[in-house]
């Protein structure tokens, strides 16, 4: 089940198109782990992936995952998608806190590729 945190996040999700690879990853999380709570999508004025059009960044709630953990889910995602073959240090999924609480940050790039089932 895909859930949206609140009305503001829902309305922000409707403002722009989203990168199809990002949507595929969100669908994968929902299908494999049974739930994805979107806490942030498009952010007007953001200079990073959350502000790009199509939007290439999305945050999902991490504390809803226990077994496997959010970190294990990120490891699973990163074993299937590569952010950019030219920048192997960058990843698609990370657990982090940039001031708004710990969450899973999903990000894609124009070169993001699916690498395995």
ROSE-4610 file (N, C-alpha, C; in Angstrom, 1 decimal, always signed):
// ROSE-4610
residu = [X/X/X/X/X/X/X/X/X/X/X/X/X/X/X/X/X/X/X/X/X/X/X/X/X/X/X/X/X/X/X/X/X/X/X/X/X/X/X/X/X/X/X/X/X/X/X/X/X/X/X/X/X/X/X/X/X/X/X/X/X/X/X/X/X/X/X/X/X/X/X/X/X/X/X/X/X/X/X/X/X/X/X/X/X/X/X/X/X/X/X/X/X/X/X/X/X/X/X/X/X/X/X/X/X/X/X/X/X/X/X/X/X/X/X/X/X/X/X/X/X/X/X/X/X/X/X/X/X/X/X/X/X/X/X/X/X/X/X/X/X/X/X/X/X/X/X/X/X/X/X/X/X/X/X/X/X/X/X/X/X/X/X/X/X/X/X/X/X/X/X/X/X/X/X/X/X/X/X/X/X/X/X/X/X/X/X/X/X/X/X/X/X/X/X/X/X/X/X/X/X/X/X/X/X/X/X/X/X/X/X/X/X/X/X/X/X/X/X/X/X/X/X/X/X/X/X/X/X/X/X/X/X/X/X/X/X/X/X/X/X/X/X/X/X/X/X/X/X/X/X/X/X/X/X/X/X/X/X/X/X/X/X/X/X/X/X/X/X/X/X/X/X/X/X/X/X/X/X/X/X/X/X/X/X/X/X/X/X/X/X/X/X/X/X/X/X/X/X/X/X/X/X/X/X/X/X/X/X/X/X/X/X/X/X/X/X/X/X/X/X/X/X/X/X/X/X/X/X/X/X/X/X/X/X/X/X/X/X/X/X/X/X/X/X/X/X/X/X/X/X]
num = [1/1/1/2/2/2/3/3/3/4/4/4/5/5/5/6/6/6/7/7/7/8/8/8/9/9/9/10/10/10/11/11/11/12/12/12/13/13/13/14/14/14/15/15/15/16/16/16/17/17/17/18/18/18/19/19/19/20/20/20/21/21/21/22/22/22/23/23/23/24/24/24/25/25/25/26/26/26/27/27/27/28/28/28/29/29/29/30/30/30/31/31/31/32/32/32/33/33/33/34/34/34/35/35/35/36/36/36/37/37/37/38/38/38/39/39/39/40/40/40/41/41/41/42/42/42/43/43/43/44/44/44/45/45/45/46/46/46/47/47/47/48/48/48/49/49/49/50/50/50/51/51/51/52/52/52/53/53/53/54/54/54/55/55/55/56/56/56/57/57/57/58/58/58/59/59/59/60/60/60/61/61/61/62/62/62/63/63/63/64/64/64/65/65/65/66/66/66/67/67/67/68/68/68/69/69/69/70/70/70/71/71/71/72/72/72/73/73/73/74/74/74/75/75/75/76/76/76/77/77/77/78/78/78/79/79/79/80/80/80/81/81/81/82/82/82/83/83/83/84/84/84/85/85/85/86/86/86/87/87/87/88/88/88/89/89/89/90/90/90/91/91/91/92/92/92/93/93/93/94/94/94/95/95/95/96/96/96/97/97/97/98/98/98/99/99/99/100/100/100/101/101/101/102/102/102/103/103/103/104/104/104/105/105/105/106/106/106/107/107/107/108/108/108/109/109/109/110/110/110/111/111/111/112/112/112/113/113/113/114/114/114/115/115/115/116/116/116/117/117/117]
x = [+0.8/+0.0/+0.9/+0.6/+1.3/+0.5/+1.0/+0.3/+1.1/+0.3/+0.9/+0.8/+1.8/+1.9/+0.7/+0.5/-0.5/-1.0/-1.9/-2.5/-1.4/-0.5/+0.5/+1.4/+1.9/+2.7/+1.9/+0.7/-0.2/-0.3/-0.5/-0.7/+0.7/+1.8/+3.1/+3.4/+2.9/+3.2/+2.5/+1.4/+0.6/+1.2/+2.2/+2.6/+3.4/+4.2/+5.1/+5.1/+5.6/+5.8/+7.0/+7.0/+8.1/+8.8/+10.1/+10.9/+10.4/+10.1/+9.5/+10.4/+11.7/+12.5/+12.2/+12.1/+11.7/+10.4/+9.4/+8.1/+8.2/+9.1/+9.3/+9.9/+10.8/+11.4/+10.4/+9.6/+8.5/+7.6/+7.2/+6.4/+7.0/+8.3/+9.1/+9.0/+9.2/+9.2/+7.8/+6.8/+5.4/+5.1/+5.5/+5.2/+6.0/+7.2/+8.1/+7.9/+7.7/+7.7/+6.4/+5.3/+4.0/+3.5/+4.4/+4.0/+5.1/+4.7/+5.6/+4.8/+5.3/+4.7/+5.5/+5.0/+5.7/+5.6/+6.8/+6.8/+7.3/+7.8/+8.2/+8.5/+8.1/+8.3/+8.9/+8.2/+8.7/+8.7/+9.8/+10.0/+10.3/+9.4/+9.6/+10.8/+11.7/+12.9/+14.1/+13.9/+15.0/+16.0/+17.3/+18.3/+18.7/+18.2/+18.6/+17.6/+17.6/+16.7/+15.2/+14.9/+13.5/+13.0/+13.8/+13.3/+13.4/+13.9/+14.1/+12.7/+12.6/+11.4/+11.9/+11.5/+10.7/+11.4/+10.6/+11.2/+11.9/+13.1/+14.0/+14.3/+13.6/+13.8/+12.5/+12.5/+11.3/+11.8/+11.1/+11.4/+10.3/+10.6/+9.6/+10.0/+9.0/+9.1/+9.9/+10.9/+11.8/+11.3/+10.7/+10.4/+9.2/+8.6/+7.6/+8.2/+9.5/+10.2/+11.0/+10.8/+11.6/+12.3/+11.7/+12.3/+11.9/+12.6/+14.0/+13.9/+15.1/+15.2/+15.3/+15.2/+15.3/+16.6/+17.7/+19.0/+19.1/+18.5/+18.5/+17.6/+16.6/+15.8/+16.6/+17.3/+18.2/+19.2/+19.8/+20.8/+20.2/+19.0/+18.3/+18.0/+17.5/+17.3/+18.6/+19.6/+20.9/+21.6/+21.1/+21.6/+20.9/+19.8/+19.0/+19.1/+19.3/+19.4/+20.8/+21.4/+22.6/+22.3/+22.7/+22.3/+23.0/+24.2/+24.9/+26.2/+26.3/+27.5/+28.8/+28.7/+29.9/+30.3/+29.4/+29.6/+29.2/+30.0/+29.6/+29.5/+30.0/+29.9/+28.5/+27.7/+26.4/+25.4/+24.4/+23.4/+22.0/+21.1/+19.7/+19.0/+19.3/+18.6/+19.5/+19.2/+20.0/+19.0/+19.4/+18.7/+19.5/+18.9/+19.6/+18.6/+19.2/+18.5/+19.1/+18.4/+18.9/+18.2/+17.7/+17.1/+15.6/+15.0/+13.5/+13.2/+14.2/+14.0/+14.6/+14.8/+15.4/+14.4/+14.8/+13.9/+14.7/+14.0/+14.7/+14.6/+15.7/+15.7/+16.0/+15.1/+15.2/+15.6/+16.6/+17.0/+17.4/+17.1/+17.5/+18.1/+18.8/+19.5/+19.1/+19.4/+19.1/+19.8/+20.9/+21.7/+21.4/+20.4/+20.1/+19.6/+20.2/+19.9/+19.5/+18.6/+18.2/+19.3/+19.8/+21.0/+20.6/+19.6/+19.3/+17.9/+17.4/+16.1/+16.4]
y = [-1.2/+0.0/+1.2/+2.2/+3.4/+4.5/+5.1/+6.1/+7.4/+8.5/+9.8/+10.4/+11.0/+11.5/+12.4/+13.4/+14.4/+15.1/+16.0/+16.8/+17.6/+18.3/+19.1/+18.2/+17.1/+16.2/+15.7/+15.4/+14.9/+16.0/+17.2/+18.3/+18.6/+18.5/+18.7/+17.6/+16.4/+15.2/+15.5/+16.3/+16.5/+17.6/+18.4/+19.6/+19.3/+18.2/+17.9/+16.4/+16.1/+14.7/+14.1/+12.8/+12.1/+11.2/+11.1/+10.2/+8.8/+8.1/+6.8/+5.8/+5.9/+5.0/+5.1/+6.4/+6.6/+6.0/+6.1/+5.5/+4.0/+3.4/+1.9/+1.5/+2.2/+1.9/+2.0/+3.0/+3.1/+1.9/+1.6/+0.4/-0.9/-1.0/-2.2/-2.3/-1.1/-1.1/-1.5/-1.0/-1.3/-2.8/-3.3/-4.7/-5.7/-5.4/-6.3/-6.2/-5.0/-4.8/-4.4/-4.3/-4.1/-2.7/-1.8/-0.4/+0.6/+1.7/+2.9/+4.1/+4.8/+6.1/+7.2/+7.9/+9.1/+10.3/+10.8/+11.9/+13.2/+13.1/+14.2/+13.8/+14.7/+14.5/+15.8/+16.4/+17.6/+18.8/+19.6/+20.8/+21.9/+22.8/+24.0/+24.8/+25.1/+25.9/+25.1/+23.8/+22.9/+22.8/+22.9/+22.8/+21.3/+20.4/+19.0/+18.2/+16.9/+16.0/+16.2/+16.8/+17.1/+18.2/+19.1/+20.2/+20.1/+19.0/+18.8/+18.4/+18.7/+18.3/+17.6/+16.3/+15.6/+15.4/+15.2/+15.1/+13.8/+13.8/+12.6/+12.2/+12.8/+12.5/+12.3/+11.4/+11.1/+10.5/+10.9/+10.4/+9.5/+8.4/+7.5/+7.3/+7.1/+6.9/+5.6/+5.7/+4.5/+3.7/+4.4/+3.7/+2.6/+2.5/+1.5/+0.1/+0.1/-1.1/-1.6/-2.9/-3.5/-4.7/-5.6/-6.8/-7.1/-6.7/-6.2/-4.7/-4.2/-2.8/-1.9/-0.6/+0.4/+0.3/+0.1/-0.1/-1.3/-2.4/-3.6/-3.4/-2.6/-2.3/-1.4/-0.5/+0.4/-0.5/-1.4/-2.3/-3.1/-3.6/-4.4/-3.5/-2.3/-1.4/-1.1/-0.8/-0.5/-1.7/-2.9/-4.1/-4.3/-3.6/-3.7/-2.5/-1.4/-0.2/+0.5/+1.0/+1.8/+3.2/+4.1/+5.5/+6.1/+5.9/+6.4/+5.5/+4.7/+3.9/+4.7/+6.0/+6.8/+7.4/+7.2/+7.7/+6.6/+5.5/+4.4/+4.7/+5.8/+6.2/+6.7/+7.1/+7.5/+6.3/+6.4/+5.3/+5.8/+4.9/+5.2/+5.4/+4.6/+4.6/+4.8/+5.7/+5.9/+6.2/+5.8/+6.2/+7.4/+8.5/+9.7/+10.6/+11.6/+12.7/+14.0/+14.8/+16.2/+17.3/+16.9/+17.9/+17.7/+16.8/+16.6/+15.2/+14.5/+13.2/+12.1/+10.9/+9.8/+9.3/+9.1/+8.6/+7.9/+7.2/+6.6/+7.7/+8.0/+9.0/+8.2/+8.3/+7.6/+8.7/+8.4/+9.4/+8.6/+9.2/+8.7/+9.8/+9.4/+10.3/+9.8/+10.6/+10.2/+9.0/+8.6/+7.4/+6.2/+6.4/+5.3/+4.1/+2.9/+1.7/+0.6/-0.3/-1.5/-2.5/-3.1/-4.0/-5.5/-5.8/-7.2/-7.5/-8.6/-9.0/-9.4]
z = [+0.0/+0.0/+0.0/-0.9/-0.9/-0.2/+0.8/+1.6/+1.5/+1.5/+1.5/+2.9/+3.4/+4.8/+5.2/+4.3/+4.6/+3.3/+3.5/+2.3/+1.6/+2.3/+1.7/+0.8/+1.3/+0.5/-0.7/-0.5/-1.6/-2.7/-2.3/-3.3/-4.0/-3.3/-3.9/-4.9/-4.6/-5.5/-6.9/-6.9/-8.1/-8.9/-8.4/-9.1/-10.4/-10.4/-11.5/-11.8/-13.0/-13.4/-12.6/-12.5/-11.7/-12.7/-12.5/-13.3/-13.2/-14.4/-14.4/-13.6/-13.6/-12.8/-11.3/-10.8/-9.4/-9.1/-10.0/-9.7/-9.7/-10.5/-10.5/-9.2/-8.7/-7.4/-6.3/-6.3/-5.3/-5.4/-6.6/-6.8/-6.3/-6.5/-6.0/-4.5/-3.8/-2.3/-1.9/-2.5/-2.1/-2.3/-3.4/-3.7/-2.8/-2.7/-1.9/-0.4/+0.1/+1.5/+2.1/+1.2/+1.7/+2.0/+2.1/+2.4/+2.0/+1.6/+1.4/+1.8/+2.8/+3.2/+2.7/+1.7/+1.1/+2.0/+2.4/+3.3/+2.6/+1.4/+0.6/-0.8/-1.7/-3.1/-3.7/-4.6/-5.2/-4.2/-4.3/-3.5/-4.4/-4.6/-5.4/-4.9/-5.8/-5.4/-4.9/-4.7/-4.3/-5.4/-5.1/-6.2/-6.4/-5.7/-5.8/-6.5/-6.3/-7.0/-6.6/-5.5/-5.1/-5.9/-6.5/-7.2/-8.7/-9.2/-10.7/-11.3/-12.6/-13.3/-14.6/-14.7/-13.8/-12.4/-11.4/-10.1/-10.0/-9.4/-9.3/-7.8/-6.9/-5.5/-4.7/-3.8/-3.0/-1.6/-0.6/+0.8/+1.2/+1.9/+2.4/+3.9/+4.7/+6.1/+6.4/+7.3/+7.5/+8.8/+9.7/+11.0/+10.9/+9.7/+9.5/+9.2/+8.9/+8.6/+9.7/+10.1/+11.2/+10.8/+10.1/+9.7/+8.3/+7.3/+7.3/+7.7/+8.1/+8.5/+7.3/+7.5/+6.5/+5.8/+6.5/+6.0/+5.0/+5.4/+4.6/+3.3/+3.4/+2.2/+1.3/+1.8/+0.9/+0.2/+1.0/+0.4/-0.7/-0.5/-1.5/-2.8/-2.6/-3.7/-4.5/-3.7/-4.4/-5.1/-4.7/-5.4/-6.8/-7.0/-8.2/-9.1/-8.6/-9.4/-9.1/-10.2/-10.1/-10.4/-9.5/-9.7/-11.0/-11.2/-12.4/-12.5/-13.6/-13.8/-13.8/-14.2/-14.2/-12.9/-11.9/-10.5/-9.5/-9.5/-8.6/-7.1/-6.7/-5.3/-4.9/-5.9/-5.6/-5.6/-4.7/-4.6/-4.8/-5.1/-5.3/-3.9/-3.0/-1.7/-0.5/+0.4/+1.6/+2.8/+4.0/+5.2/+5.7/+5.9/+6.5/+7.1/+7.8/+8.4/+8.1/+7.4/+7.0/+7.7/+8.9/+9.8/+9.9/+9.1/+9.2/+9.8/+10.3/+10.8/+9.9/+10.5/+9.7/+8.8/+7.5/+6.5/+5.4/+4.5/+3.3/+2.2/+1.7/+0.6/-0.7/-1.7/-3.0/-4.0/-4.8/-5.9/-7.1/-8.3/-9.5/-10.4/-11.4/-12.4/-13.8/-14.7/-16.1/-16.6/-15.9/-16.2/-15.3/-14.4/-13.5/-14.2/-13.9/-14.6/-13.6/-14.2/-13.4/-13.7/-12.7/-12.9/-12.7/-11.9/-11.8/-11.1/-11.4/-10.7/-9.3]
